[in-house]
Amino acid sequence: MNEIPKSPDLIKPILLTLKEGEVLHNNEIRERVSRLLELNAEQLKKIHSGSRTEFEYRLAWARTNAKSKGLIDSPKRMHWKITEAGKTRI
């Protein structure tokens, strides 16, 4: 698999990562989701623009979309937790 998942396809892995009720930083979510999806080094280092990777870019959009759907919430900048609505979607 050389294709990086599209942002809509990253919402469920984000929810699975947050399912224990932890508040996780963007970096922790990135690490856990990449392990869950078994992404390889090539996929993780592909640059979107500047120093931001394509995976980070898509993951950011997935978090934004999940938040707009009420599935996750950000209690403080760059930190996320699952909502009750998100728990029912797993």
Secondary structure, DSSP 8 states (H G I E B T S, - for coil): --S---HHHHHHHHHHHHTT---EEHHHHHHHHHHHTT--HHHHH-EEETTEEHHHHHHHHHHHHHHHTTSEEEEETTEEEE-HHHHHT-
